[in-house]
Amino acid sequence: MTDSRIKLILLDFDGTLADTRRANAAAYIAALGEAGYTLSEEEYTARYFGMRCNEFLTRFGIADPAERERLRLRKIALYPTCFETVRLNEPLWQFCQAFRATGGRVWIVSTGSRQNIDNVMRHLGIDGGVDGILAGPDIKVSKPAPDCFLEAMRREGCSPRETLIFEDSEIGIEAARRSGASYIVVKL
């Protein structure tokens, strides 16, 4: 008989471990506003939340790669000024810390910027509370492909059977499903 207990928890970050929707929207609205573009929080949340920055800006209609990069860097710079709206998913965080206390491993797997994740984790006082982070450039193929989850499993030497994923977005849930691991849908 094989051991099928859960050994690894994989957490999406934005919208799952931390409610960052309003902060992300505010930073993008400010960065785009400085460049003369108009975006509402409602439009950002409904159409773009959870996308990689470059994909979002392309779909938003910004064709010039240099302009997208400038806006991406400006959004990162503005993001910490919006942290008053960020909230930690306390029950999920406590669950993960209890899991780690029993020898389990916890990773954040997000298509978001590593710098943004690190900044939010410091702001929330939870930096150092996970065993690994895969983010941004670490993830070659975006969700809904399962590659990011499979890579975290590979790095930990765990199978999908030994892994539990927490996700909130449709594309993240699809990636979790495709990975073969069990998953829980989070709604903040």
C-alpha positions in Angstrom: 0.0 0.0 0.0 1.3 3.5 -0.9 1.3 6.5 1.4 -1.3 8.9 0.0 -1.4 11.5 2.7 -1.0 15.1 1.7 2.6 16.3 2.0 2.5 19.5 0.0 0.1 22.5 -0.1 0.3 24.9 -3.1 -1.3 28.3 -2.7 -2.2 30.8 -5.3 -1.4 34.2 -3.8 -3.6 37.0 -5.2 -7.2 36.3 -4.3 -6.4 33.1 -2.4 -3.9 33.7 0.4 -4.3 37.5 0.2 -7.1 39.7 -0.9 -5.2 42.0 -3.2 -7.8 42.9 -5.8 -8.4 46.4 -4.6 -4.7 47.1 -4.2 -3.8 45.8 -7.6 -6.6 47.7 -9.2 -5.6 50.9 -7.5 -2.0 50.6 -8.5 -2.9 49.8 -12.1 -5.5 52.7 -12.2 -2.9 55.1 -10.9 -0.1 53.9 -13.2 -2.4 54.0 -16.3 -3.9 57.3 -15.2 -0.4 58.9 -15.1 0.0 57.8 -18.7 -3.4 59.1 -19.8 -5.4 55.9 -19.8 -8.7 55.3 -18.0 -9.5 52.1 -16.1 -12.1 51.5 -13.4 -11.8 49.1 -10.5 -14.9 47.3 -11.7 -13.5 46.8 -15.2 -10.1 45.7 -13.8 -11.7 43.2 -11.4 -14.1 41.8 -13.9 -11.9 41.5 -17.0 -8.2 41.5 -16.0 -7.6 40.4 -12.3 -5.3 37.3 -12.2 -3.6 38.0 -15.6 0.1 38.5 -15.9 0.9 42.2 -16.3 2.1 42.0 -19.9 -1.0 40.0 -20.9 -3.3 42.4 -19.1 -1.7 45.5 -20.7 -1.8 43.9 -24.1 -5.5 43.0 -23.8 -6.1 46.5 -22.4 -4.8 47.8 -25.8 -1.2 48.9 -25.2 0.7 47.5 -28.1 4.1 49.0 -27.5 6.3 46.6 -25.5 8.4 49.5 -24.1 5.3 51.3 -22.9 4.0 48.0 -21.3 7.3 47.6 -19.5 7.3 51.2 -18.3 3.8 50.8 -17.0 4.6 47.4 -15.3 7.5 49.0 -13.4 5.4 52.0 -12.4 2.6 49.7 -11.2 5.2 47.8 -9.0 6.5 51.1 -7.6 2.9 52.3 -6.8 1.7 49.0 -5.4 3.0 49.4 -1.8 1.1 52.7 -1.5 -2.1 50.7 -1.9 -1.5 48.1 0.8 -4.0 49.5 3.3 -6.7 47.5 1.4 -4.8 44.2 1.4 -6.2 41.5 3.7 -4.7 38.1 4.7 -6.9 35.0 4.4 -6.3 34.3 8.1 -8.1 30.9 8.3 -6.1 29.6 5.3 -2.8 31.0 6.7 -3.4 29.4 10.1 -4.2 26.1 8.5 -1.0 26.2 6.4 1.1 27.0 9.5 -0.5 24.1 11.4 0.3 21.9 8.4 3.9 23.0 8.4 4.2 22.3 12.1 3.4 18.7 11.4 6.1 18.4 8.7 4.1 19.4 5.7 5.5 21.8 3.0 3.8 24.9 1.8 4.6 26.8 -1.4 3.1 29.9 -3.1 2.6 29.3 -6.8 1.5 32.5 -8.6 1.9 34.1 -12.0 2.2 37.4 -10.1 5.4 39.4 -9.7 7.8 37.9 -7.1 8.6 41.5 -6.0 4.9 42.2 -5.4 4.4 39.0 -3.5 7.5 39.6 -1.3 6.3 43.2 -0.6 2.8 42.1 0.4 4.1 39.2 2.5 6.4 41.7 4.4 3.4 44.1 4.8 1.2 41.3 6.2 4.1 40.0 8.5 4.1 36.6 6.9 7.4 36.6 5.1 9.3 33.4 5.9 6.1 31.5 6.5 6.3 29.3 3.3 8.9 26.8 2.1 9.1 28.1 -1.5 7.7 30.5 -4.0 7.3 30.1 -7.7 6.3 33.4 -9.3 6.5 35.5 -12.4 9.5 34.5 -14.6 9.8 31.2 -12.8 6.6 30.2 -14.5 7.3 29.6 -18.2 3.7 28.6 -19.3 0.9 30.5 -17.5 -2.2 29.0 -15.9 -4.5 27.3 -17.1 -1.6 25.1 -18.0 -0.6 23.0 -15.0 3.1 23.5 -15.4 3.6 25.8 -12.4 2.0 23.3 -10.0 3.8 20.4 -11.5 7.1 22.2 -11.2 6.5 22.9 -7.5 5.6 19.2 -7.0 8.8 18.2 -8.9 11.0 20.4 -6.7 9.4 18.9 -3.5 9.5 15.3 -4.8 5.7 15.0 -4.4 3.1 13.4 -6.6 -0.3 15.0 -7.5 -1.8 12.5 -5.0 0.3 14.0 -2.2 -0.6 17.6 -3.1 -3.5 19.9 -2.2 -3.9 23.1 -4.2 -5.9 26.2 -3.1 -7.0 28.5 -5.9 -9.6 31.2 -6.6 -9.6 32.1 -10.3 -11.1 30.1 -13.2 -7.8 29.8 -14.9 -6.1 28.7 -11.7 -8.7 26.2 -10.9 -8.4 24.8 -14.4 -4.6 24.5 -13.9 -5.1 22.7 -10.6 -7.6 20.3 -12.2 -5.1 19.6 -15.0 -2.3 18.9 -12.6 -4.1 15.9 -11.2 -3.9 17.1 -7.6 -6.8 17.6 -5.3 -7.9 21.3 -5.0 -10.1 23.6 -3.0 -11.7 26.7 -4.5 -11.3 29.8 -2.3 -13.7 32.7 -2.4 -12.6 35.8 -0.5 
